[in-house]
Amino acid sequence: MTDEATQRPPRRHFSMLREFHLADFFTLGNAACGVGAVFFAMLYMKSQSLAHFYGAAILAPAAFIFDVLDGRIARARHQHSALGRELDSLSDVISFGVAPAALGFAAGMQGGWDVAALIYFVCCGVSRLARYNVTAESLSGGGDKVKYFEGTPIPTSVILTGVLALCAWQQRVGDSLYGGVYALGPWNLHLMSLMFVLSGSLMISKTLHIPKL
């Protein structure tokens, strides 16, 4: 004789974190830096305190360090996984896609064309990472490491964040951004937003091959 209790499958007490490798926690550190940068950018828009702007900018190289370390740890411990690759891409979208765009918006790139440029940049970053995940196995030649990148890696957006930090340090934000602001049709365009267009275009390029160190 059986009852409902005996027919019920045994409970499994587990956490998803138990499936993570050491490198995955560094990847989450990357994501945390990106989210923090977005929050600091929003705080700057409210407070206009340069400390908040610099906080957002400083978290970009911090995220980059986590991004480098997670790859090296995974290779050293031979702990590559599909989960780790997806975590890495999702973290990079936040830290090197959304966060730089948010900082650019906070710095004054708020015209209609500016916003279009920032959205284009983020969409290019997402597309770049999706393509990498799909082609990583073929690009690695059967090994553990990809031999080269097609297009610039999304972490190169750290350069954009550095330029914005320099603008803030020299008090060149808002309409004082380098290159000025122009009215084109119904919307305004800051010339500096074209940096994001260039960066995004280089990321999705298929003819640009960059050796992976």
Backbone as a chain_set.jsonl record, in Angstrom:
{"seq": "MTDEATQRPPRRHFSMLREFHLADFFTLGNAACGVGAVFFAMLYMKSQSLAHFYGAAILAPAAFIFDVLDGRIARARHQHSALGRELDSLSDVISFGVAPAALGFAAGMQGGWDVAALIYFVCCGVSRLARYNVTAESLSGGGDKVKYFEGTPIPTSVILTGVLALCAWQQRVGDSLYGGVYALGPWNLHLMSLMFVLSGSLMISKTLHIPKL", "coords": {"N": [[0.854, -1.191, 0.0], [0.61, 2.154, -0.934], [1.109, 5.623, -0.37], [0.47, 9.145, -0.914], [2.723, 10.453, -0.008], [4.823, 8.608, -0.231], [4.955, 8.292, -2.945], [5.772, 10.694, -3.878], [8.462, 12.432, -5.401], [11.83, 12.522, -4.111], [12.93, 15.354, -2.268], [15.195, 17.779, -3.444], [17.706, 19.589, -2.194], [19.307, 22.228, -3.299], [21.537, 24.655, -4.712], [21.912, 26.898, -7.401], [24.38, 28.058, -7.46], [26.146, 26.105, -6.696], [26.829, 24.841, -8.987], [28.608, 26.465, -10.151], [31.903, 27.305, -11.267], [35.14, 28.375, -10.028], [36.026, 30.439, -11.708], [33.621, 31.455, -12.623], [32.593, 33.003, -10.576], [34.255, 35.195, -10.639], [33.421, 36.177, -13.061], [30.848, 37.001, -12.366], [31.604, 39.063, -10.729], [32.476, 40.854, -12.628], [29.978, 41.457, -13.844], [28.724, 42.662, -11.648], [30.23, 44.979, -11.326], [29.51, 46.303, -13.678], [26.744, 46.78, -13.296], [26.908, 48.4, -11.041], [28.204, 50.594, -12.195], [26.211, 51.596, -13.89], [24.335, 52.395, -11.973], [25.812, 54.415, -10.665], [26.03, 56.238, -12.763], [23.374, 57.03, -13.019], [23.04, 58.199, -10.526], [24.752, 60.355, -10.818], [23.376, 61.925, -12.685], [21.362, 62.861, -11.117], [22.628, 64.115, -8.943], [24.75, 65.563, -9.978], [27.311, 65.343, -9.114], [30.726, 64.996, -9.476], [32.068, 62.942, -8.308], [30.365, 60.762, -8.385], [30.257, 60.382, -11.131], [32.935, 59.727, -11.709], [33.033, 57.419, -10.199], [31.428, 55.662, -11.699], [33.008, 55.546, -13.994], [35.42, 54.418, -13.06], [34.687, 51.857, -12.424], [34.635, 50.554, -14.828], [37.338, 49.763, -15.769], [37.727, 48.062, -13.584], [35.818, 46.075, -14.019], [36.903, 45.078, -16.349], [39.266, 43.922, -15.429], [38.247, 41.802, -13.869], [37.094, 40.421, -15.99], [39.302, 39.604, -17.481], [40.617, 37.993, -15.602], [38.764, 35.92, -15.118], [38.821, 34.41, -17.456], [41.495, 33.541, -17.518], [41.668, 32.049, -15.188], [39.82, 30.032, -15.729], [41.08, 28.727, -17.871], [43.454, 27.911, -16.641], [42.534, 26.108, -14.747], [41.231, 24.344, -16.287], [38.441, 24.462, -16.706], [36.265, 24.948, -18.532], [33.024, 25.781, -19.679], [29.677, 25.647, -21.044], [27.882, 27.15, -19.58], [29.581, 28.959, -18.267], [30.538, 30.408, -20.458], [28.202, 31.668, -21.381], [27.546, 33.185, -19.125], [29.72, 34.924, -19.13], [29.339, 36.39, -21.497], [26.846, 37.648, -21.013], [27.512, 39.197, -18.809], [29.427, 40.872, -19.953], [27.846, 42.333, -21.714], [26.484, 43.988, -19.966], [28.563, 45.381, -18.551], [30.3, 46.412, -20.52], [28.716, 47.28, -22.528], [25.968, 48.279, -21.907], [26.632, 49.864, -19.626], [28.747, 51.775, -20.49], [27.182, 53.15, -22.404], [25.163, 54.222, -20.789], [26.707, 55.942, -19.24], [27.609, 57.681, -21.21], [25.172, 58.866, -21.911], [24.572, 60.102, -19.469], [26.638, 61.922, -19.451], [25.831, 63.808, -21.202], [24.994, 63.18, -23.757], [22.263, 63.314, -24.981], [20.595, 64.026, -26.991], [18.355, 63.34, -29.751], [19.679, 62.024, -31.922], [21.954, 61.286, -30.598], [20.997, 59.431, -28.71], [20.11, 57.468, -30.472], [22.582, 56.678, -31.497], [23.794, 55.607, -29.198], [22.08, 53.481, -28.623], [22.458, 51.975, -30.924], [25.138, 51.271, -30.549], [24.987, 49.577, -28.252], [23.368, 47.532, -29.266], [25.033, 46.55, -31.272], [27.06, 45.523, -29.669], [25.691, 43.453, -28.318], [25.055, 41.841, -30.519], [27.605, 41.214, -31.396], [28.624, 39.633, -29.296], [26.815, 37.521, -29.312], [27.371, 36.406, -31.818], [29.985, 35.613, -31.361], [29.648, 33.585, -29.413], [28.34, 31.677, -30.919], [30.184, 31.046, -32.893], [32.51, 30.383, -31.577], [33.508, 27.777, -31.13], [34.279, 26.865, -33.68], [36.175, 28.807, -34.329], [38.14, 28.272, -32.499], [39.4, 26.067, -33.414], [39.079, 23.491, -32.479], [40.42, 23.495, -30.097], [40.898, 24.773, -26.703], [40.979, 27.476, -26.663], [40.094, 30.463, -28.315], [41.502, 31.547, -31.343], [41.544, 34.013, -32.624], [39.798, 37.184, -32.736], [36.801, 38.084, -34.385], [36.199, 41.175, -35.469], [36.351, 43.96, -33.158], [36.843, 43.206, -29.699], [34.245, 43.495, -27.23], [35.082, 44.531, -24.686], [36.806, 46.606, -25.382], [35.459, 48.932, -25.191], [36.102, 50.14, -22.876], [37.868, 52.128, -23.44], [36.227, 54.172, -24.403], [34.898, 54.852, -22.058], [37.048, 55.834, -20.615], [37.667, 58.135, -22.118], [35.357, 59.634, -21.657], [35.618, 60.02, -18.915], [37.852, 61.669, -18.916], [36.771, 63.914, -20.156], [34.955, 64.704, -18.158], [36.746, 65.319, -16.12], [37.972, 67.54, -17.191], [35.886, 69.214, -17.169], [34.16, 69.154, -19.356], [31.415, 68.438, -20.116], [27.941, 67.732, -20.916], [26.594, 70.218, -23.042], [29.103, 71.092, -23.517], [30.732, 69.1, -24.345], [33.443, 67.662, -26.154], [33.779, 68.614, -29.543], [31.265, 69.653, -29.765], [27.708, 70.402, -30.166], [25.126, 69.765, -32.474], [22.263, 70.779, -34.373], [20.373, 68.637, -36.181], [17.989, 68.335, -38.331], [15.081, 67.328, -36.646], [16.364, 66.635, -34.299], [19.123, 66.715, -31.918], [22.694, 66.388, -32.167], [25.581, 65.298, -30.609], [28.917, 65.433, -31.471], [30.663, 63.682, -30.273], [29.205, 61.417, -29.797], [29.497, 59.925, -32.013], [31.7, 58.413, -31.601], [30.763, 56.164, -30.314], [29.271, 55.032, -32.337], [31.301, 54.363, -34.144], [32.795, 52.54, -32.569], [30.883, 50.511, -32.151], [30.459, 49.686, -34.805], [32.962, 48.656, -35.487], [33.016, 46.464, -33.811], [31.167, 44.663, -34.924], [32.291, 44.043, -37.298], [33.319, 41.747, -39.817], [35.534, 41.461, -41.281], [37.679, 42.349, -39.905], [40.206, 40.956, -38.187], [41.462, 40.083, -35.11], [44.176, 38.999, -33.33], [43.95, 36.793, -30.528], [45.331, 37.169, -27.413]], "CA": [[0.0, 0.0, 0.0], [1.405, 3.377, -1.038], [0.363, 6.864, -0.207], [0.997, 10.274, -1.709], [4.052, 10.818, 0.478], [5.837, 7.7, -0.761], [5.03, 8.456, -4.39], [6.351, 11.996, -4.187], [9.912, 12.331, -5.588], [12.587, 13.118, -3.01], [13.294, 16.76, -2.43], [16.624, 18.03, -3.621], [18.071, 20.906, -1.72], [20.525, 22.62, -3.995], [21.617, 26.024, -5.198], [22.581, 27.002, -8.703], [25.771, 28.459, -7.24], [26.982, 24.909, -6.561], [27.256, 24.452, -10.318], [29.579, 27.439, -10.635], [33.333, 27.127, -11.035], [35.77, 29.566, -9.455], [36.05, 31.505, -12.717], [32.287, 32.033, -12.778], [32.399, 34.037, -9.562], [34.926, 36.385, -11.161], [32.528, 36.688, -14.094], [29.792, 37.735, -11.672], [32.226, 40.31, -10.298], [32.406, 41.704, -13.812], [28.596, 41.928, -13.962], [28.437, 43.56, -10.522], [30.858, 46.268, -11.648], [28.705, 46.949, -14.695], [25.51, 47.279, -12.682], [27.305, 49.532, -10.205], [28.494, 51.738, -13.07], [24.919, 52.151, -14.315], [23.768, 53.095, -10.823], [26.572, 55.653, -10.457], [25.658, 57.162, -13.841], [22.072, 57.59, -12.664], [23.25, 59.089, -9.384], [25.366, 61.59, -11.315], [22.357, 62.739, -13.319], [20.563, 63.49, -10.059], [23.435, 64.928, -8.026], [25.781, 66.323, -10.713], [28.573, 65.209, -8.386], [31.728, 64.299, -10.283], [32.458, 61.716, -7.612], [29.516, 59.7, -8.924], [30.689, 60.145, -12.518], [34.201, 58.99, -11.642], [32.729, 56.082, -9.697], [30.983, 54.866, -12.843], [34.13, 55.349, -14.91], [36.422, 53.542, -12.457], [34.196, 50.48, -12.43], [34.887, 49.952, -16.146], [38.563, 48.952, -15.713], [37.558, 47.0, -12.59], [35.114, 45.001, -14.723], [37.857, 44.508, -17.31], [40.175, 43.051, -14.674], [37.488, 40.579, -13.594], [36.894, 39.722, -17.258], [40.57, 38.954, -17.82], [40.924, 36.957, -14.622], [37.907, 34.732, -15.214], [39.32, 33.597, -18.558], [42.767, 32.904, -17.155], [41.398, 31.027, -14.17], [39.151, 28.904, -16.393], [42.08, 27.979, -18.65], [44.419, 27.293, -15.727], [41.882, 25.005, -14.035], [40.567, 23.503, -17.296], [37.032, 24.435, -16.297], [35.432, 25.614, -19.519], [31.666, 25.252, -19.736], [28.718, 26.479, -21.774], [27.336, 28.095, -18.61], [30.568, 30.009, -18.073], [30.587, 31.25, -21.654], [27.005, 32.504, -21.4], [27.704, 34.16, -18.052], [30.708, 35.909, -19.559], [28.732, 37.265, -22.503], [25.816, 38.467, -20.383], [28.205, 40.181, -17.971], [30.06, 41.844, -20.843], [26.804, 43.218, -22.242], [26.197, 45.001, -18.943], [29.73, 46.189, -18.176], [30.98, 47.046, -21.652], [27.715, 47.736, -23.478], [24.972, 49.147, -21.277], [27.242, 50.842, -18.713], [29.309, 52.923, -21.221], [26.104, 53.921, -23.018], [24.522, 54.981, -19.709], [27.617, 57.029, -18.855], [27.55, 58.655, -22.29], [23.913, 59.595, -21.758], [24.713, 60.969, -18.299], [27.603, 62.974, -19.767], [25.176, 64.845, -21.995], [24.573, 62.701, -25.075], [20.831, 63.099, -24.758], [19.841, 64.394, -28.176], [17.745, 62.202, -30.437], [20.696, 61.277, -32.665], [22.849, 60.699, -29.593], [20.353, 58.233, -28.172], [20.159, 56.462, -31.539], [23.962, 56.192, -31.56], [24.048, 54.777, -28.019], [21.324, 52.242, -28.806], [23.174, 51.235, -31.97], [26.342, 50.723, -29.925], [24.629, 48.441, -27.398], [22.883, 46.449, -30.141], [26.223, 45.969, -31.903], [27.729, 44.717, -28.657], [24.913, 42.225, -28.125], [25.232, 41.022, -31.729], [28.999, 40.753, -31.407], [28.773, 38.558, -28.325], [26.03, 36.377, -29.782], [28.125, 35.785, -32.903], [31.146, 34.95, -30.764], [29.22, 32.338, -28.776], [27.971, 30.708, -31.946], [31.343, 30.665, -33.717], [33.699, 30.163, -30.744], [34.045, 26.425, -31.307], [34.973, 26.766, -34.962], [37.333, 29.682, -34.305], [39.175, 27.7, -31.631], [40.06, 24.966, -34.114], [39.01, 22.277, -31.671], [41.135, 23.676, -28.833], [40.163, 25.436, -25.631], [41.11, 28.926, -26.758], [39.864, 31.068, -29.62], [42.772, 32.066, -31.843], [41.422, 35.422, -32.981], [38.472, 37.776, -32.66], [36.226, 38.749, -35.552], [35.77, 42.462, -34.943], [36.974, 44.303, -31.879], [36.127, 42.68, -28.518], [33.428, 44.523, -26.579], [35.759, 45.249, -23.601], [37.522, 47.8, -25.85], [34.672, 50.113, -24.846], [36.754, 50.789, -21.731], [38.48, 53.346, -23.982], [35.179, 55.191, -24.432], [34.684, 55.286, -20.68], [38.198, 56.66, -20.266], [37.512, 59.437, -22.77], [34.307, 60.359, -20.937], [36.187, 60.44, -17.629], [38.716, 62.816, -19.214], [35.874, 65.054, -20.378], [34.447, 65.149, -16.86], [37.867, 65.921, -15.384], [38.207, 68.863, -17.783], [34.607, 69.92, -17.107], [33.619, 69.241, -20.713], [30.246, 67.566, -20.202], [26.769, 68.443, -21.405], [26.82, 70.843, -24.343], [30.526, 71.421, -23.63], [31.481, 67.93, -24.802], [34.31, 67.925, -27.291], [33.119, 68.521, -30.837], [30.061, 70.451, -29.751], [26.4, 69.808, -30.433], [24.548, 70.336, -33.688], [20.871, 70.441, -34.652], [20.201, 68.0, -37.48], [16.567, 68.038, -38.419], [14.344, 67.527, -35.383], [17.135, 66.159, -33.155], [20.486, 67.205, -31.726], [23.773, 65.402, -32.235], [26.921, 65.6, -30.116], [29.86, 64.708, -32.319], [31.313, 62.61, -29.516], [28.411, 60.187, -29.852], [29.962, 59.142, -33.158], [32.663, 57.43, -31.079], [30.017, 54.939, -30.026], [28.926, 54.443, -33.637], [32.519, 53.748, -34.666], [33.115, 51.378, -31.747], [29.918, 49.462, -32.454], [30.697, 49.191, -36.167], [34.17, 47.825, -35.46], [32.709, 45.214, -33.116], [30.427, 43.729, -35.761], [33.029, 43.812, -38.539], [33.757, 40.367, -40.045], [36.8, 41.499, -42.011], [38.727, 42.713, -38.951], [40.619, 39.818, -37.361], [42.41, 40.513, -34.073], [44.684, 37.826, -32.587], [43.65, 36.75, -29.096], [46.557, 36.897, -26.664]], "C": [[0.891, 1.243, 0.0], [0.522, 4.568, -0.791], [1.055, 7.971, -0.986], [2.42, 10.628, -1.299], [5.121, 9.923, -0.116], [5.988, 7.83, -2.265], [5.697, 9.763, -4.795], [7.862, 11.854, -4.347], [10.654, 13.009, -4.457], [12.967, 14.56, -3.305], [14.812, 16.889, -2.564], [16.91, 19.466, -3.21], [19.392, 21.29, -2.388], [20.421, 24.083, -4.383], [22.336, 26.015, -6.532], [24.055, 27.338, -8.538], [26.698, 27.253, -7.1], [27.492, 24.43, -7.917], [28.333, 25.376, -10.862], [31.006, 26.973, -10.341], [33.891, 28.429, -10.467], [35.74, 30.728, -10.436], [34.701, 32.191, -12.847], [32.009, 33.118, -11.746], [33.123, 35.326, -9.952], [34.091, 37.01, -12.267], [31.388, 37.48, -13.472], [30.325, 39.053, -11.098], [32.232, 41.33, -11.424], [31.001, 42.308, -13.941], [28.258, 42.93, -12.86], [29.035, 44.946, -10.762], [30.029, 47.024, -12.684], [27.424, 47.535, -14.146], [25.817, 48.49, -11.8], [27.583, 50.774, -11.024], [27.209, 52.4, -13.556], [24.286, 52.938, -13.176], [24.484, 54.425, -10.57], [26.23, 56.686, -11.529], [24.309, 57.821, -13.538], [22.193, 58.552, -11.481], [23.85, 60.422, -9.842], [24.32, 62.506, -11.945], [21.492, 63.465, -12.28], [21.393, 64.486, -9.255], [24.379, 65.901, -8.724], [27.11, 66.337, -9.964], [29.566, 64.413, -9.232], [32.21, 63.018, -9.609], [31.637, 60.537, -8.122], [29.913, 59.365, -10.362], [31.97, 59.329, -12.536], [33.985, 57.57, -11.122], [32.297, 55.161, -10.814], [32.154, 54.551, -13.769], [35.148, 54.357, -14.361], [35.98, 52.084, -12.481], [34.391, 49.792, -13.78], [36.204, 49.161, -16.162], [38.494, 47.849, -14.661], [36.855, 45.806, -13.221], [36.049, 44.301, -15.707], [38.824, 43.548, -16.612], [39.488, 41.733, -14.339], [37.326, 39.745, -14.862], [38.154, 38.983, -17.683], [40.848, 37.779, -16.891], [40.052, 35.722, -14.784], [38.364, 33.816, -16.348], [40.592, 32.86, -18.202], [42.564, 31.802, -16.122], [40.756, 29.801, -14.812], [40.148, 28.072, -17.179], [43.053, 27.25, -17.736], [43.831, 26.064, -15.04], [41.144, 24.045, -14.98], [39.085, 23.326, -16.963], [36.167, 25.252, -17.255], [34.049, 24.969, -19.537], [30.782, 26.196, -20.532], [28.108, 27.53, -20.85], [28.288, 29.267, -18.412], [30.643, 30.957, -19.259], [29.38, 32.179, -21.721], [27.066, 33.566, -20.308], [28.641, 35.286, -18.472], [30.087, 36.9, -20.537], [27.691, 38.19, -21.884], [26.442, 39.548, -19.506], [28.834, 41.273, -18.823], [29.045, 42.816, -21.431], [26.518, 44.339, -21.249], [27.377, 45.95, -18.772], [30.323, 46.985, -19.328], [30.017, 47.495, -22.75], [26.782, 48.747, -22.847], [25.63, 50.236, -20.427], [27.913, 52.01, -19.451], [28.243, 53.79, -21.875], [25.395, 54.776, -21.97], [25.39, 56.157, -19.288], [27.649, 58.102, -19.94], [26.293, 59.503, -22.216], [24.01, 60.574, -20.596], [25.645, 62.139, -18.586], [27.001, 64.067, -20.634], [24.726, 64.415, -23.369], [23.106, 62.3, -25.011], [19.965, 63.574, -25.911], [19.296, 63.15, -28.863], [18.754, 61.358, -31.197], [21.688, 60.62, -31.718], [22.281, 59.388, -29.07], [20.363, 57.114, -29.214], [21.553, 55.85, -31.638], [24.256, 55.249, -30.395], [23.31, 53.435, -28.123], [22.002, 51.364, -29.847], [24.402, 50.544, -31.381], [26.022, 49.488, -29.081], [24.164, 47.259, -28.249], [24.042, 45.775, -30.87], [26.96, 45.074, -30.917], [27.019, 43.403, -28.41], [25.105, 41.285, -29.31], [26.62, 40.424, -31.785], [29.186, 39.558, -30.474], [27.986, 37.319, -28.735], [26.779, 35.65, -30.897], [29.328, 35.03, -32.353], [30.758, 33.612, -30.146], [28.904, 31.26, -29.803], [29.202, 30.174, -32.683], [32.58, 30.303, -32.901], [34.329, 28.796, -30.992], [34.816, 26.296, -32.61], [36.228, 27.628, -34.99], [38.465, 29.119, -33.461], [39.911, 26.548, -32.295], [40.074, 23.688, -33.317], [39.737, 22.382, -30.348], [40.271, 24.384, -27.815], [40.1, 26.942, -25.807], [40.876, 29.39, -28.186], [41.144, 31.749, -30.082], [42.71, 33.545, -32.189], [39.966, 35.864, -32.833], [38.057, 38.269, -34.041], [35.614, 40.049, -35.062], [36.427, 42.726, -33.601], [36.171, 43.709, -30.725], [35.371, 43.813, -27.818], [34.132, 45.199, -25.396], [36.58, 46.453, -24.06], [36.733, 49.067, -25.571], [35.193, 50.788, -23.583], [37.413, 52.096, -22.182], [37.46, 54.483, -24.006], [34.934, 55.748, -23.035], [35.831, 56.176, -20.217], [38.118, 58.051, -20.871], [36.456, 60.275, -22.053], [34.805, 60.846, -19.577], [37.095, 61.656, -17.817], [37.875, 64.07, -19.447], [35.356, 65.605, -19.054], [35.538, 65.858, -16.066], [38.154, 67.33, -15.883], [36.922, 69.696, -17.852], [34.03, 70.164, -18.491], [32.485, 68.225, -20.858], [29.048, 68.401, -20.629], [27.019, 68.996, -22.798], [28.269, 71.244, -24.55], [31.369, 70.223, -24.059], [32.305, 68.289, -26.036], [33.559, 67.721, -28.608], [31.835, 69.304, -30.915], [28.807, 69.667, -30.065], [25.777, 70.536, -31.618], [23.103, 69.879, -33.832], [20.783, 69.89, -36.064], [18.757, 67.565, -37.601], [15.902, 68.262, -37.077], [15.167, 67.221, -34.137], [18.51, 66.804, -33.11], [21.481, 66.05, -31.78], [25.038, 65.978, -31.627], [27.902, 64.778, -30.944], [30.524, 63.55, -31.582], [30.51, 61.319, -29.532], [28.819, 59.319, -31.032], [31.054, 58.16, -32.749], [31.977, 56.099, -30.828], [29.594, 54.24, -31.319], [30.136, 53.721, -34.221], [32.862, 52.478, -33.894], [32.178, 50.218, -32.052], [30.159, 48.853, -33.825], [31.928, 48.3, -36.224], [33.91, 46.477, -34.788], [32.028, 44.196, -34.03], [31.107, 43.458, -37.098], [33.46, 42.34, -38.647], [35.091, 40.333, -40.767], [37.981, 41.832, -41.097], [39.018, 41.542, -38.05], [41.708, 40.272, -36.391], [42.876, 39.278, -33.311], [44.358, 37.919, -31.109], [44.894, 36.33, -28.34], [46.294, 35.912, -25.532]], "O": [[1.801, 1.371, 0.818], [-0.691, 4.506, -0.991], [2.084, 7.758, -1.627], [3.227, 11.049, -2.127], [6.202, 10.394, -0.468], [7.046, 7.508, -2.807], [6.137, 9.913, -5.936], [8.499, 11.214, -3.51], [10.155, 13.983, -3.893], [13.28, 14.926, -4.438], [15.585, 16.205, -1.893], [16.413, 20.419, -3.81], [20.448, 20.741, -2.075], [19.336, 24.666, -4.378], [23.252, 25.223, -6.758], [24.883, 26.956, -9.364], [27.898, 27.36, -7.355], [28.478, 23.696, -7.987], [28.91, 25.106, -11.915], [31.279, 26.341, -9.32], [33.205, 29.451, -10.431], [35.465, 31.865, -10.053], [34.639, 33.383, -13.149], [31.263, 34.057, -12.023], [32.659, 36.421, -9.634], [34.052, 38.233, -12.401], [31.002, 38.524, -13.997], [29.59, 40.035, -10.993], [32.019, 42.521, -11.199], [30.852, 43.516, -14.125], [27.585, 43.929, -13.11], [28.418, 45.96, -10.438], [29.862, 48.239, -12.583], [27.054, 48.659, -14.486], [25.083, 49.478, -11.808], [27.245, 51.884, -10.611], [27.129, 53.627, -13.625], [23.757, 54.028, -13.393], [23.842, 55.438, -10.295], [26.149, 57.879, -11.236], [24.126, 59.016, -13.77], [21.531, 59.588, -11.443], [23.502, 61.482, -9.32], [24.368, 63.722, -11.763], [20.964, 64.545, -12.541], [20.918, 65.573, -8.926], [24.765, 66.924, -8.158], [27.932, 67.233, -10.157], [29.277, 63.292, -9.651], [32.705, 62.111, -10.278], [32.162, 59.434, -8.274], [29.904, 58.199, -10.759], [32.085, 58.357, -13.282], [34.664, 56.635, -11.546], [32.736, 54.013, -10.885], [32.279, 53.432, -14.267], [35.684, 53.541, -15.111], [36.813, 51.18, -12.55], [34.317, 48.566, -13.861], [36.193, 47.988, -16.536], [39.13, 46.808, -14.82], [37.241, 44.66, -12.991], [35.992, 43.083, -15.875], [39.156, 42.49, -17.148], [40.078, 40.665, -14.505], [37.409, 38.517, -14.821], [38.081, 37.862, -18.188], [41.261, 36.706, -17.334], [40.528, 34.6, -14.611], [38.305, 32.593, -16.223], [40.755, 31.689, -18.543], [43.209, 30.755, -16.178], [41.104, 28.667, -14.482], [40.078, 26.843, -17.161], [43.437, 26.113, -18.009], [44.543, 25.094, -14.779], [40.521, 23.076, -14.545], [38.556, 22.215, -16.941], [35.428, 26.14, -16.831], [33.925, 23.75, -19.424], [31.084, 27.38, -20.681], [27.847, 28.658, -21.268], [27.867, 30.424, -18.39], [30.794, 32.166, -19.087], [29.518, 33.35, -22.078], [26.683, 34.714, -20.534], [28.38, 36.458, -18.198], [30.287, 38.109, -20.416], [27.655, 39.381, -22.192], [25.959, 40.68, -19.466], [28.787, 42.451, -18.47], [29.35, 43.992, -21.625], [26.333, 45.492, -21.636], [27.218, 47.169, -18.838], [30.795, 48.106, -19.135], [30.442, 48.024, -23.777], [26.795, 49.926, -23.2], [25.234, 51.4, -20.496], [27.674, 53.158, -19.076], [28.368, 55.014, -21.907], [25.063, 55.931, -22.237], [24.88, 57.243, -19.012], [27.709, 59.293, -19.636], [26.339, 60.714, -22.432], [23.592, 61.726, -20.707], [25.47, 63.225, -18.033], [27.592, 65.136, -20.787], [24.127, 65.211, -24.091], [22.76, 61.118, -24.99], [18.737, 63.531, -25.826], [19.735, 62.036, -28.58], [18.709, 60.129, -31.139], [22.2, 59.535, -31.994], [22.975, 58.375, -28.995], [20.597, 55.952, -28.881], [21.69, 54.643, -31.84], [24.894, 54.213, -30.579], [23.849, 52.39, -27.757], [22.107, 50.15, -29.671], [24.673, 49.38, -31.676], [26.708, 48.471, -29.183], [24.528, 46.115, -27.977], [24.03, 44.559, -31.063], [27.43, 43.995, -31.279], [27.658, 42.356, -28.303], [25.295, 40.082, -29.133], [26.795, 39.269, -32.174], [29.84, 38.581, -30.838], [28.441, 36.194, -28.527], [26.819, 34.42, -30.92], [29.652, 33.939, -32.822], [31.456, 32.615, -30.331], [29.168, 30.079, -29.581], [29.255, 29.0, -33.052], [33.607, 29.948, -33.48], [35.552, 28.677, -31.057], [35.885, 25.687, -32.645], [37.232, 27.247, -35.592], [39.629, 29.454, -33.683], [40.94, 26.1, -31.79], [40.989, 22.877, -33.463], [39.682, 21.451, -29.544], [39.073, 24.578, -28.021], [39.276, 27.614, -25.185], [41.384, 28.799, -29.14], [41.797, 32.447, -29.305], [43.707, 34.256, -32.064], [39.043, 35.051, -32.808], [38.878, 38.812, -34.781], [34.628, 40.038, -34.326], [36.991, 41.822, -32.984], [34.94, 43.709, -30.769], [35.821, 44.959, -27.822], [33.817, 46.353, -25.106], [37.013, 47.249, -23.226], [37.27, 50.168, -25.697], [34.768, 51.896, -23.256], [37.507, 53.05, -21.41], [37.786, 55.622, -23.671], [34.784, 56.956, -22.85], [35.612, 57.159, -19.509], [38.46, 59.037, -20.217], [36.634, 61.478, -21.864], [34.462, 61.944, -19.138], [37.109, 62.562, -16.984], [38.229, 65.156, -18.988], [35.32, 66.818, -18.849], [35.285, 66.874, -15.419], [38.531, 68.209, -15.108], [36.876, 70.74, -18.503], [33.483, 71.23, -18.773], [32.589, 67.272, -21.63], [29.128, 69.628, -20.695], [27.595, 68.311, -23.644], [28.638, 71.689, -25.637], [32.594, 70.324, -24.128], [31.901, 69.119, -26.851], [32.797, 66.766, -28.756], [31.353, 69.596, -32.01], [28.829, 68.445, -30.212], [25.886, 71.755, -31.748], [22.751, 68.757, -33.47], [21.082, 70.591, -37.031], [18.353, 66.546, -37.04], [16.136, 69.285, -36.434], [14.725, 67.512, -33.026], [18.999, 67.355, -34.096], [21.153, 64.902, -31.48], [25.522, 67.022, -32.065], [27.732, 63.569, -31.099], [30.903, 62.553, -32.197], [31.063, 60.242, -29.307], [28.529, 58.123, -31.06], [31.312, 57.187, -33.457], [32.539, 55.037, -31.096], [29.561, 53.011, -31.387], [30.016, 52.607, -34.73], [33.185, 51.454, -34.496], [32.619, 49.078, -32.196], [30.071, 47.636, -33.989], [31.935, 47.295, -36.935], [34.515, 45.469, -35.154], [32.285, 42.997, -33.921], [30.571, 42.732, -37.935], [33.917, 41.758, -37.663], [35.717, 39.277, -40.855], [39.138, 41.625, -41.464], [38.179, 41.163, -37.232], [42.748, 40.782, -36.807], [42.061, 38.582, -32.707], [44.472, 38.985, -30.504], [45.45, 35.261, -28.592], [47.213, 35.563, -24.791]]}, "num_chains": 1, "name": "protein.A"}
